[in-house]
Amino acid sequence: MNKVKIKEVFKSIQGEGPYVGYEQVFVRFCNCNLKCNYCDTEFSSDADYVEYSPLELAEVVNHYKHVHSISLTGGEPLLSTDFLKEFLPLVDKKIYLETNATLSEKFLEVKSYIDIVSADIKLESATGIKGSYRFHDKFFDACKGVETFAKIVFNNKITEDEIVQCCELGKKYNIELILQPEMIAEKMAVSSSFASNILNKFLEKYENVRLIPQVHKFLDVR
């Protein structure tokens, strides 16, 4: 039987991006193909988890009423596409995919089930990950036809070249860019004036950009 390891399932508000404040059911998948410097999420399958079949997990998420959507998060949900292809047709709500935007081929396997894509652009200055843009370029190309926006976590090491590359991706695929200051506990790792200055630098090159910190951390909710 096709089963997957799930770290947790819980209801909360979305705290990132343009859907801030909407109530969602979060399904946190174990494991990730990347290791970002700023990651503060415990998603490892070495820790506690529950194994679900597609039907078992669908029964859990369909139990929740009056939520905007089901957020597939992690970790990286697209590592479990075989499971998703069985699970997603059983879900009776919108599907909101949170992804590191590096697995374009796997995304194409489940694209028809996805309503909203929240995709990361991984800056080397913030994540330590090199050469991510070529993967993001392929991923955003695969997302054509699906509502998609990109989140960009940044700190005070962000470079002019990174700003240019992000804006080029935004223009090429006509996607909204959400600037998200890196957080240390409940505080931004940069000053408000620095964050505002970075927003202005982006806006000089591409108009579809917003600055939205992690609101759930300010509200002290999950």
C-alpha positions in Angstrom: 0.0 0.0 0.0 1.2 3.5 -0.9 1.9 5.3 2.4 3.7 8.5 3.3 5.3 9.9 6.5 3.5 13.0 7.7 5.0 15.1 10.4 1.8 16.8 11.4 -1.7 17.9 10.3 -3.1 21.0 11.9 -5.4 24.0 11.2 -4.0 27.5 11.4 -3.9 30.8 9.5 -1.5 31.2 6.5 1.2 33.5 7.7 3.2 34.1 4.5 2.6 35.6 1.1 -0.6 37.1 -0.5 -2.9 34.6 1.3 -1.9 35.9 4.8 -4.8 35.5 7.2 -6.7 32.7 5.4 -7.4 29.7 7.5 -5.9 26.5 6.1 -5.2 22.9 7.0 -1.5 22.3 6.9 -0.2 18.9 6.0 3.5 18.8 6.7 5.4 16.2 4.8 8.7 14.7 6.1 12.0 15.1 4.3 13.4 17.6 1.9 15.9 17.6 -1.0 17.5 20.9 0.2 19.0 22.2 3.5 18.6 26.0 3.8 20.6 27.9 6.4 17.6 29.6 7.8 15.2 26.6 8.0 13.5 26.4 11.3 11.1 23.6 10.5 11.3 20.2 12.1 10.2 17.9 9.3 12.7 15.0 9.5 11.3 11.5 9.3 13.9 10.6 12.0 11.6 12.3 14.5 7.9 11.6 15.3 5.6 11.1 12.4 2.5 9.2 11.3 2.2 7.1 8.2 -1.0 7.6 6.2 -2.5 5.9 3.2 -4.0 8.3 0.6 -7.5 7.4 1.8 -6.6 7.8 5.5 -5.1 11.3 5.0 -8.0 12.4 2.8 -10.5 11.4 5.6 -8.5 13.6 8.0 -8.3 16.7 5.9 -11.9 16.5 4.6 -13.1 16.5 8.2 -12.1 20.1 8.5 -14.8 22.6 7.5 -14.8 26.2 6.5 -11.1 26.4 5.6 -9.8 28.2 2.5 -7.5 25.4 1.3 -5.2 22.5 2.2 -1.6 23.6 2.4 0.9 20.9 1.3 4.1 21.9 3.1 7.2 20.3 4.5 9.9 19.5 3.9 9.1 19.1 0.2 5.8 17.6 -0.7 6.8 17.0 -4.3 9.1 14.2 -3.1 5.9 12.2 -2.6 4.3 12.6 -6.0 3.2 8.9 -6.2 1.3 9.4 -3.0 -0.1 12.8 -4.1 -1.5 11.3 -7.3 -3.7 9.0 -5.2 -4.4 11.4 -2.4 -5.3 14.7 -4.2 -8.3 13.4 -6.2 -9.9 12.4 -2.8 -9.7 15.9 -1.3 -12.7 18.2 -1.5 -10.9 21.5 -1.0 -8.5 23.8 -2.9 -4.9 22.6 -2.9 -2.2 25.1 -2.0 1.3 23.8 -2.7 4.3 25.2 -0.8 7.5 24.1 -2.6 11.1 24.9 -3.0 10.6 25.1 -6.7 13.3 22.7 -7.8 11.4 19.6 -8.8 9.7 20.6 -12.1 9.2 17.1 -13.5 7.6 15.9 -10.3 5.3 19.0 -10.2 4.1 18.2 -13.7 2.9 14.8 -12.5 0.4 16.5 -10.1 -0.1 19.9 -11.8 -3.7 19.2 -12.7 -4.7 18.9 -9.0 -2.9 22.1 -7.8 -4.9 25.3 -7.4 -2.2 27.7 -6.0 1.6 27.4 -6.0 3.7 29.1 -3.3 7.2 28.7 -4.7 10.5 29.7 -3.1 13.3 31.4 -4.9 16.4 30.3 -3.0 19.0 33.1 -2.6 22.5 31.8 -2.0 23.1 34.7 0.3 20.3 33.5 2.6 20.2 29.7 2.1 23.8 28.8 1.2 22.4 26.9 -1.9 24.2 27.6 -5.1 22.9 27.6 -8.7 19.2 27.4 -7.8 18.0 29.7 -10.6 18.3 27.1 -13.3 15.9 24.8 -11.4 13.6 27.7 -10.6 13.5 28.7 -14.2 12.3 25.2 -15.3 9.9 25.1 -12.4 8.1 28.4 -13.2 7.9 27.3 -16.8 6.1 24.1 -15.6 3.7 26.3 -13.5 2.2 28.1 -16.5 -1.6 28.0 -16.3 -1.6 27.6 -12.5 -1.8 30.5 -10.0 1.7 31.0 -8.9 3.7 33.4 -6.8 7.3 33.4 -5.5 8.6 33.9 -1.9 12.1 35.3 -1.5 13.6 35.0 2.0 16.4 37.5 2.4 18.8 38.9 4.9 21.4 41.7 5.0 23.7 39.7 2.7 21.4 39.9 -0.4 23.3 41.1 -3.5 22.5 43.3 -6.4 23.0 40.3 -8.8 20.4 38.3 -6.8 17.9 41.1 -7.1 18.4 41.3 -10.8 18.0 37.6 -11.3 14.8 37.4 -9.2 13.3 40.3 -11.2 14.2 38.6 -14.4 12.4 35.5 -13.3 9.4 37.5 -12.2 9.2 39.3 -15.6 9.8 36.2 -17.6 6.9 34.3 -16.0 4.7 37.3 -14.9 4.6 36.1 -11.3 4.3 38.2 -8.1 7.4 38.3 -6.0 6.9 38.3 -2.2 9.9 39.6 -0.2 10.1 37.9 3.2 12.7 39.0 5.7 14.5 36.2 7.4 13.3 35.8 11.0 15.2 35.2 14.2 12.6 33.9 16.6 9.8 36.5 16.4 11.9 39.3 15.1 13.1 40.2 11.6 16.8 39.6 11.0 17.0 43.0 9.2 15.8 46.4 10.2 12.5 47.8 8.8 14.5 50.5 6.9 16.7 47.9 5.3 13.7 45.8 4.3 12.0 48.9 2.8 15.2 49.7 0.9 15.4 46.2 -0.6 11.7 46.5 -1.7 12.5 49.8 -3.4 15.5 48.2 -5.2 13.2 45.4 -6.5 10.5 47.9 -7.6 13.0 49.8 -9.7 13.4 46.7 -11.8 10.0 45.0 -11.5 6.6 46.4 -10.4 4.9 43.2 -9.1 6.7 43.0 -5.8 5.5 43.1 -2.2 7.2 43.0 1.2 5.3 40.7 3.6 7.0 39.3 6.7 6.0 36.1 8.4 2.8 37.3 10.1 2.1 34.1 12.1 5.3 34.7 14.0 4.2 38.2 15.0 0.9 36.8 16.1 2.5 33.9 17.9 0.5 31.2 16.1 1.7 28.1 14.3 
